[in-house]
């Protein structure tokens, strides 16, 4: 019951923010440069042809009328139709979202696999070579632009060494996608028991995920190190060590569990950042995710996909914050009691 009340409370609290996102996305799209009617009419179209397309798109109506129609369609679950693909925006987003989630989750998993042990080791031995290595890696991850890192990986691992496949999407042209269950190729191939396809998907995913992971390692390592240092110097840790508990028990049972709460907060922010930054990685590696879809819509001045993308990201962030709140309760039961 406490979990249900928490979920209901968080969703209700998120409603004003979602309404604000809808209004801001609608307003920003209308002030962006470019005329969709002129774009789709073509450079040789007459003024009458452009006006006819503007009427068909509803752009001849007032801003208030356009907003009212947009909100009405949203209430029906209709995000509009993309002028560039000719498909409903909701169908396009749902088809591309698994690719973006797979890329982001895999990159975040790689970052955690490096950042958590590195941050803990740096906190246990401040000033050691491990601590300095963590600082260097964090500095590089924060300083290198995503597009530069991605292009560098392509040049080294694909062009020079030939270890990685061509950066041309989610699968090599020799392979067929697995039967759609979740839309994530790794999970669908594993569920189907097709281990060869799983390996091919993992090889294609490795470089773009590693590009995202390099950026995510920096904040996660710093936060893990700082949180562990603060907990290791606290009174309850000193008391546990004075009571004769082993160093391993003190670190992994007492210190780490209390240090994870700030890391979870950082994890949510990093995941949100990676979803937004993934558009750069998707363009570099020709990854067919929602980020590249939204970027193409912005270039074409196609309103509906951009509005749908912004609304989708808002919903993902709401669900992500809800998941983090629930994870707080699992890490520290006192939070569940206070809630």
N, C-alpha and C positions, 0 to 999 in steps of 0.2 A: 504493500500500500504506500509506503514511503517513496518507493521508486516511481510509482504511478503519479503521485502528487508532485514529485520533483519534475517529471517529464511534462506534465500538464502545465505546471507553473513556468517552466522555461519556454515552452512553446507559446504560451500566452504573452510572456514578456517580450518575445521576439517579434510579435505581430506588428507593433509600431515601426520597428526597424525595417521590416520587409516592405511595409507601405511606403516608408521613406525611400527605400531603394527603387521601388517601382516609379515613384514620382521623379527622382533624380535621373534615372536612366532615360525616362521618357523626355525630360527636359533637355538633357545633354545631347541626345541624338538629334534634336531639332535645331540646336545651335551649331552643330558640327558643319564644317564647310562641305559643299557638294550638294547637288540636286539629284536625287534618285531618278526622277522623271527624265531629266536630261541625259543621265548616264545610260539608262536602258533604252531611250529613244535613239541614241547613237549620235555621232558628231554631225551627220548630214541631215538630221531630222528637222522638219520645219517647226515653227513656233506652234502651229495648230496641233501637230502630232505630239509635241511635248505636253501641251495643255491637256490633250485627251488622256495621256498616260497619267498625268497628275490627278485628273478626276477619277480614273480607275483605281488609283492607289489611295484615294481619300485625302490627298494632300491639299486639295482646294478648300477643305473645311477649316474652321477655326481651330486653334489649339485646344480649346475646351471641348469641342466636339470630338476631336481625335482622341483626347484623353478619355472621354466618356466611353467611346467605342472600344478603346483598348482595355479598359477596366472591365467592361461587359464581357469581352471575349476571354479575358483572364478568368473570370468567374466560371466560364464554361469549360475551362481547361484548354482554350485555344490560344496559342502563342503567335498565331499568324502564319504566313507562308513566306518562305525565303524566295526572293526574286532571282537569286543567282542559281539556286539548285532546283527551284520549282516544287520543292517538297515542304510539307508542314514543318515548322521550326521545331516543334516538340519531337517529331520523329527523327529529325537530323540530330538533335542534341542527345536523345536517348541512344542513338546508334553510335555516337562518337564519345559519349561520356565514359564507357568502360575503358577505352584506350587511354584517356587522360588519367583516370583513377589508377589503372595498372601501372602506368609510368610513374605517377607521383608516389604511390604506396611502395613500389619496388625501390625507388630512389631513397625514400625515407627509411626503409628497412636497412638499406646499405649504410646510410648515414648513422643510424642507431648502432649498428653492429660495430662501427668504428668509434663513434663519439662516446658512448657509455663506458666501455673499457678504458679508453684513453683518458677521459675526464676523471674516472675513479683512480686510475694509476697516478695521474698528475696530482690529485689531491692527497694521496697517501704519501707521496714523496715530492713535496714542493722543492723546486730548484734543481731537480734531477734532470737527466737527459730526456726522460719521458715527458716531463713537464715542458721543457723547451721545445721538444718535437711537437707537442700538442699546440703550443703557441704559434709555431711556424705554420703548421697545417691550417690552423684557424685563420691566420693572417692571409695566407694564400687563398683560402676559400672565400674570404670576404672581399679580397681585392680583385680577383680575376672575374671579368665579365662572363656571363653565361655563354654568349655566342662565341667568344674567343675560346673558352674551354672546350665547347662542343666541336668547333672546327679543328682545334689542336688535336683532340682525341681522334677525330676522323682522319686527319693527316698522318698521325703516328701509327694508330692501330689498324687502319684500313689500307691507307695508301702505301706507307713504308713497310710495315711488318706483315700485313695481310692476315692478321689474327682475327679481325672482326669482319662481318659481312657488310655489304654495301648499305649505306644509310638511306634506304629507300622504303621506309614504312615498317609495318609490324611483322612482316614475313617476307622471305625471299620469294621470287616469282615461281620457283620450283615447288613450293609447298602450297597446299590448300588450307584455308582456315579451318579450325575445328568446329564441330557442331556447336551452335550458340546455346549456352546455358546461362553463363553470367556475362558473356561478352568479353571477358578477360582471357586472352589466349592461353596464358600459363595455367590458370585454374581449369579452363575447359579441357585443355589437353590432358591435364592430370586426371580429371574426372573421367575422361574417356579412356584412360590408360594408354594413351599414345605417347610414349616416352621420347620417341624420335622427334615428334612435332614439338614436344615440350622443350627439348634441347634447342631446336631451331628457333623457337620463340624467345627463349632465354638469351641466346646469342644476339638476336636482333635487338633485344631490350637492354642489353648490358651497357652499351656506350651512352645512350640517352639517360638511363637511370644513374649511371656513374656521374654524368655531368651535373644532374640535379643534386646528387649526394654530396659532391664537393662543396656546393654552396651551403647545404644544410649542416654539414659537419661542424662548421665554425661556431654558430650560436649554440648548438647542442653541447659541444665539448666545453665551451666556456661556462655555460650554465651548470653542467654536471660538476665541473671542478669547483666552482664557487659554492654550490649548494653542499657538496660533500665536505669542503673545508669548514663551512659554517656548522654543519652537524657534528663533525668530528671534534670540534672544540667546545661542544655543549656539555652541560653538567651531566646529563643522563648517560652520555657515552663514557665520560670519565668514571662515573659510578659503576657502569657495567664492566669496565676494564679492571677497576679496583676490586670488584667482586670475584675476580678470578676467571671470568669468561674468556674463551680463546679469542685471539685477534680476528680470526675468520668469522666467528659468530657475531662479534661486535660490529664488524664492517658490513657483512652481507645481511644480517637479520635486523639489526637496530639502526645503523647509520644509513644504509642505502634506502631503506623503506621510507624514512623521514625525508631523505634528500630528493626523492622522486617527485614530490608535489610541485616544486618550482620547475622541474624538468618537464612535467606534463603540461604545465602552462606554456612553456616555450615550444613544446611539441605541437600544440594547437596552432600557435602563431607561425611556426615554420611550415606546417602543412598548408596553411592558408597561403603563405608566400609562394610555396612551390607550385600550387595550383595556378596562381597568377603568372609566375615566371615561366611556367611550362610552355607558354606560347612560343617563346624564343627557341626552346629545345625542340618543340614540335616542328618549327619551320626548318631548323638546321637538319633534322633527321627525317624530314618528310613524314612525320608521325600524324596520323589522321585523328587528332583529338579535337576537343571543343575549343581549345585556344586558337588553333590555326583556323578553325571554322569562323570564329568571331573576328579574327583579324582580316580574313578575306571579306567578311561582311562590312567591316568598317571601311576598307578600301573601296568597296563598291557602293558605299552609302546606303546599304541595305538595313533599314531600321529594325525590322522584326527579329532577325537573328541576334543582333547586338542586345536588344532588350531581353530576349529569351536567355542569352548567355549570362547577363548580369543577374537576372532573377534566379537562374539556376545556381550560380555561385553563392548568392545570398542564402538559398536553401541549404546548400552544402555546408556553409559556415555555421548555420543554426544547428544542423545535425551534428557537426563536429564539436561545437561547444557543449551540446547535450552529452555527447559521448565522453568528453573530458570530465564533465561534472560527475557522471556515473563512475568514471575511473577513479576520481578522487575518493569516492566512498569505498571502493575496493582496496585502495592503498591505505587509507586512514579511516577506520570505522567510526572515529569520533565525528567526522563530517556528516555521516549518515544520521547519527544521533542528534546533532545540532540542527540538521535540516528538518 
